[in-house]
Amino acid sequence: MPSVTLSSKFQLSIPKAIREEMQLHAGQKFAIITKGDTIVLAPIRRLDEVRGLLKGANPGKYRDHGERLERYK
């Protein structure tokens, strides 16, 4: 598992193998998510990069808003 060291300026460098695997580029924006003592960096993708990502997904198996509220009637 690759590791990085926090610099004196509080910066991290992402190893080249990970940058290439995840197709990251200079200037890429990240969402920072904290979970307990864990930090998750999630790349924020442009809309044109994620278009078609869910192609073929079957939304038919999900309940709609009305179904969730029926049990409270």
Biotite code that builds the C-alpha atoms (Angstrom):
import biotite.structure as struc

atoms = struc.array([
    struc.Atom([0.000, 0.000, 0.000], chain_id="A", res_id=1, res_name="MET", atom_name="CA", element="C"),
    struc.Atom([1.520, 3.351, -1.009], chain_id="A", res_id=2, res_name="PRO", atom_name="CA", element="C"),
    struc.Atom([2.107, 5.917, 1.711], chain_id="A", res_id=3, res_name="SER", atom_name="CA", element="C"),
    struc.Atom([2.800, 9.650, 1.704], chain_id="A", res_id=4, res_name="VAL", atom_name="CA", element="C"),
    struc.Atom([4.272, 12.111, 4.202], chain_id="A", res_id=5, res_name="THR", atom_name="CA", element="C"),
    struc.Atom([2.639, 15.372, 5.216], chain_id="A", res_id=6, res_name="LEU", atom_name="CA", element="C"),
    struc.Atom([5.060, 18.214, 4.389], chain_id="A", res_id=7, res_name="SER", atom_name="CA", element="C"),
    struc.Atom([5.894, 21.146, 6.670], chain_id="A", res_id=8, res_name="SER", atom_name="CA", element="C"),
    struc.Atom([3.406, 23.147, 4.542], chain_id="A", res_id=9, res_name="LYS", atom_name="CA", element="C"),
    struc.Atom([0.699, 20.513, 5.251], chain_id="A", res_id=10, res_name="PHE", atom_name="CA", element="C"),
    struc.Atom([0.745, 19.223, 1.666], chain_id="A", res_id=11, res_name="GLN", atom_name="CA", element="C"),
    struc.Atom([0.554, 15.658, 0.351], chain_id="A", res_id=12, res_name="LEU", atom_name="CA", element="C"),
    struc.Atom([1.788, 14.338, -2.989], chain_id="A", res_id=13, res_name="SER", atom_name="CA", element="C"),
    struc.Atom([-0.260, 11.605, -4.643], chain_id="A", res_id=14, res_name="ILE", atom_name="CA", element="C"),
    struc.Atom([2.017, 8.839, -5.967], chain_id="A", res_id=15, res_name="PRO", atom_name="CA", element="C"),
    struc.Atom([2.310, 8.649, -9.752], chain_id="A", res_id=16, res_name="LYS", atom_name="CA", element="C"),
    struc.Atom([0.872, 5.115, -9.970], chain_id="A", res_id=17, res_name="ALA", atom_name="CA", element="C"),
    struc.Atom([-2.319, 6.264, -8.221], chain_id="A", res_id=18, res_name="ILE", atom_name="CA", element="C"),
    struc.Atom([-2.564, 9.461, -10.310], chain_id="A", res_id=19, res_name="ARG", atom_name="CA", element="C"),
    struc.Atom([-2.346, 7.414, -13.495], chain_id="A", res_id=20, res_name="GLU", atom_name="CA", element="C"),
    struc.Atom([-4.724, 4.694, -12.310], chain_id="A", res_id=21, res_name="GLU", atom_name="CA", element="C"),
    struc.Atom([-7.381, 7.246, -11.286], chain_id="A", res_id=22, res_name="MET", atom_name="CA", element="C"),
    struc.Atom([-6.682, 9.547, -14.269], chain_id="A", res_id=23, res_name="GLN", atom_name="CA", element="C"),
    struc.Atom([-6.034, 12.581, -12.033], chain_id="A", res_id=24, res_name="LEU", atom_name="CA", element="C"),
    struc.Atom([-4.592, 15.791, -13.426], chain_id="A", res_id=25, res_name="HIS", atom_name="CA", element="C"),
    struc.Atom([-2.963, 18.968, -12.119], chain_id="A", res_id=26, res_name="ALA", atom_name="CA", element="C"),
    struc.Atom([-5.569, 21.338, -10.721], chain_id="A", res_id=27, res_name="GLY", atom_name="CA", element="C"),
    struc.Atom([-7.973, 18.481, -9.935], chain_id="A", res_id=28, res_name="GLN", atom_name="CA", element="C"),
    struc.Atom([-10.419, 19.382, -7.148], chain_id="A", res_id=29, res_name="LYS", atom_name="CA", element="C"),
    struc.Atom([-11.168, 16.980, -4.286], chain_id="A", res_id=30, res_name="PHE", atom_name="CA", element="C"),
    struc.Atom([-13.903, 16.714, -1.693], chain_id="A", res_id=31, res_name="ALA", atom_name="CA", element="C"),
    struc.Atom([-12.430, 16.072, 1.755], chain_id="A", res_id=32, res_name="ILE", atom_name="CA", element="C"),
    struc.Atom([-14.503, 13.732, 3.900], chain_id="A", res_id=33, res_name="ILE", atom_name="CA", element="C"),
    struc.Atom([-13.630, 12.855, 7.493], chain_id="A", res_id=34, res_name="THR", atom_name="CA", element="C"),
    struc.Atom([-14.825, 9.603, 9.044], chain_id="A", res_id=35, res_name="LYS", atom_name="CA", element="C"),
    struc.Atom([-13.609, 9.293, 12.630], chain_id="A", res_id=36, res_name="GLY", atom_name="CA", element="C"),
    struc.Atom([-9.820, 9.334, 12.404], chain_id="A", res_id=37, res_name="ASP", atom_name="CA", element="C"),
    struc.Atom([-9.828, 8.704, 8.630], chain_id="A", res_id=38, res_name="THR", atom_name="CA", element="C"),
    struc.Atom([-9.557, 11.288, 5.840], chain_id="A", res_id=39, res_name="ILE", atom_name="CA", element="C"),
    struc.Atom([-11.035, 10.429, 2.429], chain_id="A", res_id=40, res_name="VAL", atom_name="CA", element="C"),
    struc.Atom([-10.117, 12.427, -0.676], chain_id="A", res_id=41, res_name="LEU", atom_name="CA", element="C"),
    struc.Atom([-12.769, 12.024, -3.364], chain_id="A", res_id=42, res_name="ALA", atom_name="CA", element="C"),
    struc.Atom([-12.020, 13.550, -6.774], chain_id="A", res_id=43, res_name="PRO", atom_name="CA", element="C"),
    struc.Atom([-14.694, 15.921, -7.991], chain_id="A", res_id=44, res_name="ILE", atom_name="CA", element="C"),
    struc.Atom([-15.342, 15.062, -11.625], chain_id="A", res_id=45, res_name="ARG", atom_name="CA", element="C"),
    struc.Atom([-16.712, 17.330, -14.326], chain_id="A", res_id=46, res_name="ARG", atom_name="CA", element="C"),
    struc.Atom([-20.166, 16.466, -15.623], chain_id="A", res_id=47, res_name="LEU", atom_name="CA", element="C"),
    struc.Atom([-18.835, 15.459, -19.035], chain_id="A", res_id=48, res_name="ASP", atom_name="CA", element="C"),
    struc.Atom([-16.426, 12.992, -17.338], chain_id="A", res_id=49, res_name="GLU", atom_name="CA", element="C"),
    struc.Atom([-19.222, 11.137, -15.534], chain_id="A", res_id=50, res_name="VAL", atom_name="CA", element="C"),
    struc.Atom([-21.822, 11.215, -18.295], chain_id="A", res_id=51, res_name="ARG", atom_name="CA", element="C"),
    struc.Atom([-22.903, 7.651, -19.023], chain_id="A", res_id=52, res_name="GLY", atom_name="CA", element="C"),
    struc.Atom([-21.474, 6.320, -15.750], chain_id="A", res_id=53, res_name="LEU", atom_name="CA", element="C"),
    struc.Atom([-24.829, 4.866, -14.711], chain_id="A", res_id=54, res_name="LEU", atom_name="CA", element="C"),
    struc.Atom([-25.828, 3.686, -18.172], chain_id="A", res_id=55, res_name="LYS", atom_name="CA", element="C"),
    struc.Atom([-27.665, 0.389, -17.896], chain_id="A", res_id=56, res_name="GLY", atom_name="CA", element="C"),
    struc.Atom([-28.563, 0.866, -14.208], chain_id="A", res_id=57, res_name="ALA", atom_name="CA", element="C"),
    struc.Atom([-31.988, -0.519, -13.329], chain_id="A", res_id=58, res_name="ASN", atom_name="CA", element="C"),
    struc.Atom([-33.846, 2.017, -11.154], chain_id="A", res_id=59, res_name="PRO", atom_name="CA", element="C"),
    struc.Atom([-36.963, -0.195, -11.151], chain_id="A", res_id=60, res_name="GLY", atom_name="CA", element="C"),
    struc.Atom([-35.984, -1.978, -7.956], chain_id="A", res_id=61, res_name="LYS", atom_name="CA", element="C"),
    struc.Atom([-35.976, 1.197, -5.850], chain_id="A", res_id=62, res_name="TYR", atom_name="CA", element="C"),
    struc.Atom([-38.948, 2.361, -3.812], chain_id="A", res_id=63, res_name="ARG", atom_name="CA", element="C"),
    struc.Atom([-40.388, 5.762, -4.571], chain_id="A", res_id=64, res_name="ASP", atom_name="CA", element="C"),
    struc.Atom([-41.237, 8.478, -2.050], chain_id="A", res_id=65, res_name="HIS", atom_name="CA", element="C"),
    struc.Atom([-44.887, 7.455, -1.870], chain_id="A", res_id=66, res_name="GLY", atom_name="CA", element="C"),
    struc.Atom([-44.053, 3.866, -0.908], chain_id="A", res_id=67, res_name="GLU", atom_name="CA", element="C"),
    struc.Atom([-41.916, 5.002, 2.006], chain_id="A", res_id=68, res_name="ARG", atom_name="CA", element="C"),
    struc.Atom([-44.723, 7.144, 3.383], chain_id="A", res_id=69, res_name="LEU", atom_name="CA", element="C"),
    struc.Atom([-47.469, 4.470, 3.056], chain_id="A", res_id=70, res_name="GLU", atom_name="CA", element="C"),
    struc.Atom([-46.489, 2.770, 6.306], chain_id="A", res_id=71, res_name="ARG", atom_name="CA", element="C"),
    struc.Atom([-47.195, 5.975, 8.262], chain_id="A", res_id=72, res_name="TYR", atom_name="CA", element="C"),
    struc.Atom([-50.797, 6.293, 7.071], chain_id="A", res_id=73, res_name="LYS", atom_name="CA", element="C"),
])
